[in-house]
Amino acid sequence: MAARNLTLQAAIDDLHRIAVVQGQATSTARLDRLAKYCIEELEKRGLPGAQPDRPIPGGGREKQWDVAWEYDGKYRLAISLKSLLQNLAGTVPNRIDDLMGEVANAQLYSPELVIGYVMVFEVSKDVISKKHGLTWCDLLQDRLSRLSGRRSPAWTVGTIEAFVILRVDFSSGPKLLTNETDVRIMFDELVAQVRERNPGVQ
């Protein structure tokens, strides 16, 4: 079971320690505490037992998801965690493409699966994209907004139920800029959709 009362700031501190202080921006452990935070938030909302790094079947192939919650022998909720800390001009488009692909893969196998995304974005490295006329963070926000809000019965493949962008400034330490209220709203939406699609969940 996850440690109790893990704060979002503590999860960001851990990411900063591994990615910036230790210089391991691609370490597979960099988002472990953020996964534990997500697990706690789901438990607080009545969905205990979520687990990190779980394999979920897909239409094309099985894929590991950072956080997954199972009910009645099948995964009903999946959360993907991403960190966008450098090379934003290349990373943002790639992350958008990756999202649509991995989400569609999972939904082709389980259309009812509820999916959320948590993306940590380093704003001190952000610049304006001349092509789009927006900063890369604003562009990511725009694209994710278009791809979110999936609800029954119009279960559009390749879209998600909810997301949050965690804006951080790592230029002088692990500074979290996003209001935690935005994060709570995302978890509330995910859990509400799980309950709507699984009436047996208490």
Wavefront OBJ file of the C-alpha trace (Angstrom):
o trace
v 0.000 0.000 0.000
v 1.215 3.514 -0.746
v 2.582 5.685 2.034
v -0.184 7.765 3.507
v -0.561 11.468 2.853
v 2.107 11.710 0.182
v 1.934 15.252 -1.124
v 2.118 16.292 -4.736
v 5.056 18.527 -3.863
v 6.914 15.515 -2.425
v 6.409 13.676 -5.722
v 7.751 16.680 -7.651
v 10.705 16.911 -5.244
v 11.567 13.311 -6.068
v 11.350 13.918 -9.809
v 13.624 16.950 -9.454
v 16.135 14.994 -7.376
v 16.385 12.184 -9.915
v 16.021 14.107 -13.183
v 17.902 17.315 -12.345
v 20.160 16.814 -9.332
v 21.240 13.312 -10.339
v 21.007 14.076 -14.060
v 18.880 10.996 -14.817
v 16.013 12.557 -16.770
v 15.130 9.229 -18.389
v 15.323 7.098 -15.239
v 12.408 4.683 -14.983
v 12.169 5.564 -11.278
v 11.718 9.306 -11.754
v 7.905 9.182 -11.553
v 7.543 6.421 -8.941
v 6.435 8.776 -6.173
v 3.990 10.499 -8.495
v 2.456 7.079 -9.204
v 2.137 6.500 -5.444
v 0.477 9.895 -5.089
v -2.059 8.935 -7.769
v -2.763 5.642 -6.020
v -3.452 7.489 -2.768
v -5.779 9.950 -4.485
v -7.797 7.093 -5.982
v -8.028 5.374 -2.609
v -9.264 8.598 -0.987
v -12.098 8.563 -3.521
v -13.113 4.988 -2.820
v -11.012 3.080 -5.370
v -8.489 1.171 -3.257
v -5.980 -1.281 -4.644
v -4.653 0.592 -7.661
v -1.181 -0.581 -8.625
v 1.827 0.927 -10.402
v 3.330 -0.304 -13.665
v 0.658 -2.778 -14.717
v 0.297 -4.525 -18.107
v -3.017 -3.751 -19.809
v -4.120 -5.670 -22.930
v -4.626 -3.729 -26.144
v -6.012 -4.227 -29.597
v -2.502 -4.521 -31.010
v -0.325 -5.343 -28.036
v -0.132 -5.332 -24.261
v 1.340 -2.178 -22.741
v 2.525 -1.136 -19.297
v 0.541 1.694 -17.706
v 1.937 3.742 -14.830
v -1.147 3.312 -12.623
v -4.041 0.889 -13.109
v -7.118 -0.076 -11.119
v -8.805 -3.441 -11.516
v -12.382 -4.462 -10.756
v -14.119 -7.786 -11.300
v -11.120 -9.286 -13.063
v -10.532 -6.477 -15.558
v -8.740 -3.145 -15.597
v -11.246 -0.292 -15.474
v -8.953 2.712 -15.004
v -5.479 3.567 -16.308
v -3.320 6.625 -15.724
v -0.269 7.564 -17.757
v 2.462 9.751 -16.255
v 4.786 11.756 -18.477
v 7.574 14.268 -17.824
v 8.424 16.926 -20.389
v 11.588 18.528 -19.092
v 13.750 19.298 -22.140
v 13.723 19.478 -25.952
v 10.109 20.616 -25.797
v 9.828 21.329 -29.529
v 10.370 17.652 -30.200
v 8.844 16.200 -27.053
v 5.418 17.890 -27.149
v 4.410 16.643 -30.647
v 5.769 13.190 -29.848
v 3.821 12.990 -26.596
v 0.587 13.967 -28.355
v 1.128 11.298 -31.004
v 2.072 8.716 -28.371
v -1.077 9.489 -26.392
v -3.418 8.908 -29.309
v -1.688 5.674 -30.242
v -1.448 4.069 -26.833
v -4.938 5.177 -25.848
v -6.507 3.816 -29.034
v -4.653 0.529 -28.532
v -6.097 0.079 -25.040
v -9.603 1.193 -26.036
v -9.792 -1.217 -28.968
v -9.572 -4.013 -26.394
v -11.576 -2.309 -23.612
v -13.793 0.537 -24.878
v -15.078 1.173 -21.358
v -11.589 1.775 -19.907
v -11.295 5.156 -18.180
v -7.992 6.879 -18.968
v -6.251 9.862 -17.418
v -2.982 11.634 -18.182
v -0.684 13.524 -15.829
v 2.050 15.480 -17.596
v 4.825 17.309 -15.738
v 5.984 20.294 -17.794
v 9.170 22.298 -17.154
v 8.079 25.866 -17.911
v 11.532 27.434 -17.477
v 12.534 25.712 -20.738
v 9.398 26.775 -22.586
v 9.474 28.979 -25.696
v 6.980 30.128 -28.303
v 6.509 27.884 -31.313
v 6.690 30.130 -34.371
v 4.622 27.646 -36.337
v 1.734 27.632 -33.851
v 2.032 31.083 -32.266
v 1.783 29.527 -28.793
v 4.207 28.402 -26.154
v 4.730 24.651 -26.175
v 2.935 24.374 -22.832
v -0.087 26.280 -24.137
v -0.059 24.143 -27.272
v -0.009 20.973 -25.173
v -2.893 22.306 -23.077
v -4.874 23.074 -26.228
v -4.296 19.680 -27.827
v -5.057 17.720 -24.660
v -8.234 19.739 -24.141
v -9.363 18.696 -27.633
v -8.574 15.051 -26.879
v -10.207 14.896 -23.440
v -13.748 14.745 -22.100
v -14.532 11.272 -23.478
v -17.938 10.164 -22.232
v -20.387 7.395 -22.997
v -22.086 6.634 -25.285
v -19.825 8.578 -27.692
v -16.656 6.708 -26.767
v -14.369 8.177 -29.420
v -11.292 5.999 -29.811
v -8.025 7.864 -29.186
v -9.460 10.341 -26.695
v -9.252 10.380 -22.896
v -11.485 11.163 -19.964
v -9.343 13.720 -18.129
v -5.848 15.165 -17.818
v -3.781 17.656 -15.883
v -0.546 19.434 -16.742
v 1.678 19.936 -13.715
v 3.660 23.069 -14.467
v 6.996 23.112 -12.672
v 9.994 25.441 -12.626
v 13.185 23.513 -11.988
v 15.523 26.437 -12.755
v 16.259 27.020 -9.068
v 14.697 24.033 -7.335
v 11.555 21.866 -7.441
v 8.920 24.606 -7.695
v 5.368 23.422 -8.402
v 3.248 26.090 -10.108
v -0.013 24.238 -10.715
v -2.774 24.599 -8.152
v -3.528 21.234 -6.570
v -7.240 21.960 -7.012
v -6.792 21.272 -10.734
v -5.320 17.883 -9.892
v -8.192 17.001 -7.574
v -10.697 17.896 -10.295
v -9.013 15.438 -12.655
v -9.179 12.601 -10.115
v -12.807 13.424 -9.323
v -13.669 13.178 -13.035
v -11.844 9.875 -13.476
v -13.506 8.260 -10.485
v -16.936 9.567 -11.493
v -16.559 7.913 -14.891
v -15.424 4.639 -13.332
v -18.495 4.585 -11.112
v -20.848 5.462 -13.956
v -19.528 2.633 -16.115
v -19.303 0.114 -13.272
v -22.500 0.380 -11.196
v -21.318 -2.361 -8.855
v -18.469 -0.222 -7.527
v -19.399 0.999 -4.068
l 1 2 3 4 5 6 7 8 9 10 11 12 13 14 15 16 17 18 19 20 21 22 23 24 25 26 27 28 29 30 31 32 33 34 35 36 37 38 39 40 41 42 43 44 45 46 47 48 49 50 51 52 53 54 55 56 57 58 59 60 61 62 63 64 65 66 67 68 69 70 71 72 73 74 75 76 77 78 79 80 81 82 83 84 85 86 87 88 89 90 91 92 93 94 95 96 97 98 99 100 101 102 103 104 105 106 107 108 109 110 111 112 113 114 115 116 117 118 119 120 121 122 123 124 125 126 127 128 129 130 131 132 133 134 135 136 137 138 139 140 141 142 143 144 145 146 147 148 149 150 151 152 153 154 155 156 157 158 159 160 161 162 163 164 165 166 167 168 169 170 171 172 173 174 175 176 177 178 179 180 181 182 183 184 185 186 187 188 189 190 191 192 193 194 195 196 197 198 199 200 201 202
